[in-house]
Amino acid sequence: MKKKILIVEDEPILSDLLFQFLNEEGFEVKMAQTAEEGIKRAKEFFPDLILLDILLPGKSGYEFLLEIKKDEKLSLVPVIVLSNLGQEEEIQKSLSLGAKEHLIKANLTLEEIVKKIKEIIDQEKF
């Protein structure tokens, strides 16, 4: 059974690249461009992992994290924040709101992102 990934990212070029790359790696992938759409998709799709940007139109990724932590099932889904926000306080905020990792987009290749996704999914048992 394919592992399911939800990408919540408003940058079309990056989200399309991630979608294609993860699909080729054997994941079932859904996408959302806003936090609101991401929450709706997460409830319908119930992913094994969420890849989340912080700077989104409307609600931020931080607000997304707060919202899914209120949901009994979704609160168990690991979240990797993938953002260009890389200041220590932003990283700590992501982690304190429940993200498993805070990765900085500009510092990683697609291969490195997929490796981290696989590591976290393999660790999770929910």
Secondary structure, DSSP 8 states (H G I E B T S, - for coil): ---EEEEE---HHHHHHHHHHHHHTT-EEEEESSHHHHHHHHHHH--SEEEE-SS-SSS-HHHHHHHHHTSTTGGGS-EEEEES---HHHHHHHHHTT-SEEEEGGG--HHHHHHHHHHHHHH---
